[in-house]
Amino acid sequence: MYDVCIIGGGAAGMVCAVTAASRGKSVVIIEKNQALGKKICATGNGRCNISNSNCENAAKVLAFFNSLGLVTKTENEGRIYPASNQAADVVFLLEKRLNALGVQVMCGCAADWAAKKKNGFEVSCASRQIRCRSLVLAAGGKAAPQFGTTGDGYSLALSLGHSISKPIPVLTAIETVEDISHLKGVRVAAECSLTRKGETVFRETGEVQFTDYGLSGICIFNMSRHLLLSEDIEFTDYKVRLDFGEPFFQRRARSDFLKMLKDRSGMPGFRNKDLLRSIVPQALAKDIVIRAGMDPVQIQTGNMTDIMNSFCNWTVTVKGAKGWKMAQCTKGGVVLDEIDMETMESKMCSGLYLAGELIDYDGPCGGYNLQNAWETGLRAGENV
């Protein structure tokens, strides 16, 4: 009989285990992968964006990791990383503390079912029954299933009385109806807007990456969180508008830009696609000119105002969002109203705690989702 059994050896589960064991609790972690923290090692392109200085409780999470001996640094927009830029260092320090605290780890063992008993819970894992006084579900969502997060925790939560808000892949790339594969590889700053039936539902400025299927980049990932479907809303009701002028005009007046286009149009040998040379990559410049209704290889055959309008209002229709394999996070999960968010204990089943991506929380790129995992794991570990 353990004091605490934690299903899931990822971010939330490992932090919960360290915190509970530090309080003298006997703890066991059940992890279906062959090693703990497999998804952590892949986050932030292998750098592990631990948190963000703009998160309300970032200081608490940093204090926890400082207690493990982790040295961190803060980069642009508040993103916090290990000073080494190595996600593996985060997992290493967590595992060392788990070992020092005597936490038992059972890897390569998927939980088949969990049941509430008179004196706690019973969990079945590889035909072995594990008994515990408190149970923590920290099995993750469905994003990036190649790292083991395949939504197993949802069925366990359902069996223990919880409701699940439909899981949706978010923080992912967007596919477009229009074929823009000729722009594959182009990277450019833009103000990115998402409209639904003409109404703007999202706006953010950042770098956009063009792909063979559509658009990618951090601002596009954040945009994907707002692609919500219903009986009367389809993907094609959404349009992405890129304004390449917004970041460009922060340093220049629009009137000066239009004058520059007119001046360039009179330069010897300048074709229409050359009017935007050194402003955006040539493949995109050609596309902008064509969208303005002009022949890119001719010399000044159109109105310069049309080019500026195309430059500031480049629009495509959404075909869909990339699926679970490319998604960084899950939208949906265990309904928050069924959880005491101060302690992470279930309101539906006493002694049950839930943490991490399993619950219905999703934040933007930049460390917010890992912050949620660490933070909810800490709360659960402090209260089991």
Residue, then its C-alpha position, 0 to 999 in steps of 0.5 A: m500500500y503506497d501513500v501515492c500512486i502517480i500514473g504518468g512520468g512526465a512533467a506533472g507526474m515527476v514534479c508531483a512525485v518529488t513534492a509528495a516524497s519530500r513530505g515523507k509520502s511513499v510514492v510510486i510512478i507508473e509510466k508506459n514509456q521505457a523512460l521518464g520524461k520522454k516528452i520533456c526532452a523534446t520540448g523547445n526543440g530539445r531546449c525545454n522552455i521551462s516557463n515564462s517570466n510573465c506567468e503568475n506563478a513562475a517564481k514558485v516553479l523556478a524556486f522548485f527547480n533551483s532546489l534541484g540545482l538547475v541553473t536557468k536563463t531568461e530570453n526574449e518575451g520572458r521565455i525561461y530555459p536551462a542555461s545549458n539549453q539541454a532539456a535532458d538536464v531537466v530530466f536528469l535532475l528530476e530523476k536524481r531527486l526521485n532516486a534520492l527520495g526513494v520514489q519507486v518507478m515502474c517504466g514500460c508499464a501502462a495502467d489498464w484500469a483504476a478503481k476506487k476502493k474502501n481504503g483508497f485505490e487499486v490500479s492494474c498495471a501489466s497484470r499487477q495490482i497496485r494499491c494506494r491511498s491517493l491516486v494522481l492522474a498525470a498521463g498527459g493529453k494527446a499531442a505528440p503521440q510519438f512520445g507516448t501521450t495518446g490520451d490514455g488518462y481520459s478513459l481512467a478519468l471517465s471511469l472515476g466519474h469525470s467528464i471530458s471536454k473534447p480533445i483538440p490538437v493546438l499549437t500546430a501548423i495551419e493548412t490552407v485551401e490555396d496552394i502556396s507551396h511555391l513559397k515553401g521555406v520563406r520566413v518573414a515577419a507579419e501581423c497575423s490575423l484570424t477572422r471567422k466569418g469576417e470577425t477578427v478572433f485573433r491577432e499577433t505579430g511574429e515570424v511566419q514560415f511558409t510550408d508546402y501545405g500552408l503556414s507555420g511559426i509561433c504566431i500561427f501555432n498560437m492562432s491554431r488555438h482559436l480554430l474552433l468548430s461547431e455545427d455552423i462553423e467550418f474550417t473554411d469559415y476562417k481566413v488568415r490575413l498577413d500584414f507584412g507592412e505592420p512590422f515594417f511600418q514601425r520604423r517607416a511611414r506608409s507614405d514613405f513606403l509608397k513613395m519608395l515604390k514609385d521611385r523604384s518603378g522608374m529605375p532602369g531595369f526594375r521589373n514589378k517583382d523587383l519593387l519589393r526587393s530587400i523588403v521581403p524574399q523574392a518568391l513572396a515579392k512575386d506572389i504579392v505583385i501577382r495578387a495585386g493584379m500585376d505581371p511580375v516580370q513587366i516594368q511598372t504595369g500597375n498602380m503602386t497603391d495596389i502593391m501596397n494593399s497586397f503587401c498589407n492584406w495577404t489573405v488565405t482560407v483555412k483548410g484545416a490544422k495539422g493533427w496530433k503528431m505535429a501539435q504541441c498541446t491539447k485543448g480540452g480534457v478533464v473539465l476544470d469545474e470538476i477539480d479543486m484547482e487550489t489542491m488539484e483534488s477531484k470534486m467527483c472522487s475523494g483522494l483522486y488528483l489530476a494534473g498536467e495536460l490531462i486537464d482542460y488547459d491550453g496556453p500560448c507558446g512560450g513556456y505557459n503549458l509546461q508552467n501549467a504542468w509543473e504548477t499543477g504537479l506541485r499543487a497535487g504533490e503538496n496536497v496528496 
